[in-house]
Each structure stands twice: as structure tokens, then as C-alpha cells.
Amino acid sequence: MSLHPVRSTAGALNIHDEESERSSRLQDEIRQLIRTSGINAISFAKFMESALYHPVNGYYTSATQVLGREGDFTTAPELGGVFGHFLSAKIARIFNSSLIPARIYEFGAGSGKLCVQVLSELYRLGCEIEDYVIFEISPRLKQIQQQFVAKQSPEISTKVHWSEFSADKGMQGVVIANEVIDAMPVELIRFVEGRVHQGYVTELGDTFQLEFRTNLEEEFEQTSNQFDWPTFEGIYTSEIHCRAEAWLEKVGDCFEVGSMLISDYGFPQHEYYHSDRNQGTLMCHRRHHSLQDPLEFIGCQDITAHVNFSSLARIAETVGLEVNGFTTLAGFIVDTGLESLDLASLQASEQMSFTQQLNTLTSPSEMGELFKVMELSKNIKPDRLGFETFDHMHRL
Ligand SMILES: C[S@@+](CC[C@H](N)C(=O)[O-])C[C@H]1O[C@@H](n2cnc3c(N)ncnc32)[C@H](O)[C@@H]1O
């Protein structure tokens, strides 16, 4: 997610030769999927999965630089260590207040910055971590993470391991997933005069187009049926998060004891599907420009949709996870304890950077309100740090 998106496409349109060739190969593969589908179409989620995660030509698998100033968008850990500081305070409290193995599992670690920030801060706090396991689906990002972690001191680098997520693992410890769910493929949903339609991608000459059909795929129909949809006037377009729900169901099911900290852009359901938000939340990012068309720059731009935290809470309960807290990022930071930053002990340049980060993370017009933190716990007595002052659980 770009923090200061520029709405014009000028500059983002410059696509270089290597990108263009990669995008053409990816488009050929997508065409092939459409032609062999039997319905001359693939669901939007299948398209998004190929565009982002095709094993060779997908955006997350092959783009040279995805995150940070030189990439397409910036996440909280890419700004610097302040987000990691507060997240670590919460993680330390979970480990100190329960007898769970001091193990952290991070899903989708991006450039590896959050992993290093969290391990450094926990080390500073004297919280000994046994193991930090990263589950990363992009081989390219995994390589970037490995190179970055290898440069760190042995106290950090020796703790980190990479693993394939497999649903039969008994997980015990703390799970973190920062801006991972908003990068999972979504289905597009459209209501036309009260009738549900599913978004499909079809061919249009040399390009692609979006088409909304009343024939629904099973997974889509099941997810849609779980909602008590309001009556929408006219045409209402949005997204549903079948893949994110399936992911949480799987992870939650094999999670035995501890807490999951999920942080992402998103809303409770009644705000997500508010009648005013009739174009949904799907957004693309390329070189810090905010773009609207997912069928442009295929494989060369990020595609993201906000998270429906109410549906995560509902799924969590079905797999024995308890919602221990849900709040805005600003609320989480304030409750965790602003004073713990100890700005006075920092050099002037660091002070400036920390203040700027704090501003971005807490300002309502930036990440403070839109970005949320949710804790899901299993088989521990949950500690409320981070959620006490501004608890938004009643909004779920
Ligand atoms: C938007 S980036 C966020 C990166 C990082 N967490 C951060 O905050 O900077 C999304 C990350 O999630 C990864 N990802 C997406 N789906 C995943 C899944 N099901 N399992 C593991 N990683 C996943 C992507 O490859 C990428 O590393």
C-alpha cells in the first residue's frame, strides 16, 4: 500500500523492455488459462493469483523491487523501526505472560525488515527468542530476505529459518502477518438490482476485460452466502475474501497455543460494505502511483484489497481462536505506550525519523485509522496490551 499515492499515471507508464517481455509471457499464460477453462473466463481471484504469484512471471515472484522507496509501495516496516518497536512490545508481553515456546512465525516477510526489527528489539528487551520461522510464498522475496538476514549479527541471523507452511504442523508461539492478507487474491462481487454477480476475466482481442456473470463458482457462492447483505441501490461493486478466509481457517486450525497478530488496511464488515463504498477497495500500485485498473501492467503492478476483519473474526471462532483485541494502528500504538520510544536517547537525525514515522503511523489521514491490528489467541490467558484504551471489538 502506498502511503502517499499519486493519482496520475504519469511516470508509472514507463515500462522497460524486460518488464514488457515478462508481462507478455504472463499474459500468454493467462490467455491459456482462459481458453482451457471451459467457460472462456477465469474468476478474478484466479487472474489476481497469476498476476501476483505466477511461479515465474508473477509480480511478487519476479519484479526487481516491490517494496520501499525504489519499489512500488511502502509498508510500515519499510518506513523504519517504529512499527516493529510497538509490535515487539506486544510480542514480549505475550511471551512474558504465558508459558508458550518463544517462537515467532511470520507470514509474508517482504524484504525481511520486520523480522530484523522485531528480533533486534526483542533482544534489546531481553526477551530470548528460540526460533523465527518465515513462511514466504515468493521465492524471489525469500532470497532477498535471506540475503538481508545473513548480514545481521549472529544473535539475529542464527534464529531465522524459512519453511513451507504445511497444515499438519502444530504451531505454538506468536504468528505475525503484516500486510499479507491485503495481498491475497480476492473475488470481485457485483450486485445489480439485488442480484449477485461474480467478476470474471475474459479475452478482448489482444487484451482482457472484466465481465460480471450470474453463474457463481462454489467457493464464491459459499462465502457470499455467509453474509447478511444489505440491499444495495443500483450497481454495487466490491470484493469478497475467499482466499484469506481459507488461509485463516488452515493456519488457525493447526495453531495449538499462542497468539496471532494480524495487521492490515481494512474495516469491520458494516463499514466495508457501506453503501457509499460502491466501487470496493481494489487498488493497484506502481512506482508509488495509485492506479485503478488491475488489467493494466499485468505482473508489473501490485494489486491489493482491504481486509474484512469481521469475516476473519467469524472464521477465527470456527477454528477455536478467540478475538482478543481489534483496534486502529493509532490506538494500538498509544495503548502499547508511546513513552517506551524514549526519543530523548536518540541522535537528532534518528529523532527526526522516528517522529516522522510516528506521525505516519498514527495520523488519521495516513495509517492511524485505516490500518488495523487484530489479535487472535488460542489456549492462553490473553493479555490486553495494545487494545485496552481503544477497543473496537464491538464494531466487528
Ligand atoms: C504487501 S507484502 C508485505 C510484506 C511485509 N510483511 C511488510 O510488511 O513489508 C505481502 C507479502 O506477503 C507474501 N504473501 C502473500 N500471500 C502469502 C501467503 N499465503 N503465505 C506467505 N506469504 C504470502 C508476499 O509474497 C509478500 O512477501
The ligand as a Gaussian input file, in Angstrom:
#p B3LYP/6-31G(d) Opt

LIG

0 1
 C        2.457000      -6.454000       0.749000
 S        3.771000      -7.539000       1.049000
 C        4.087000      -7.221000       2.777000
 C        5.495000      -7.583000       3.186000
 C        5.860000      -7.383000       4.643000
 N        5.016000      -8.137000       5.530000
 C        5.838000      -5.924000       5.019000
 O        5.033000      -5.532000       5.859000
 O        6.644000      -5.178000       4.470000
 C        2.949000      -9.117000       1.054000
 C        3.871000     -10.286000       1.372000
 O        3.088000     -11.447000       1.626000
 C        3.575000     -12.543000       0.848000
 N        2.453000     -13.480000       0.768000
 C        1.251000     -13.326000       0.176000
 N        0.456000     -14.389000       0.399000
 C        1.158000     -15.225000       1.204000
 C        0.876000     -16.499000       1.810000
 N       -0.290000     -17.124000       1.619000
 N        1.835000     -17.083000       2.559000
 C        3.023000     -16.472000       2.748000
 N        3.362000     -15.285000       2.192000
 C        2.441000     -14.671000       1.433000
 C        4.092000     -11.846000      -0.395000
 O        4.929000     -12.651000      -1.162000
 C        4.823000     -10.669000       0.272000
 O        6.038000     -11.069000       0.857000

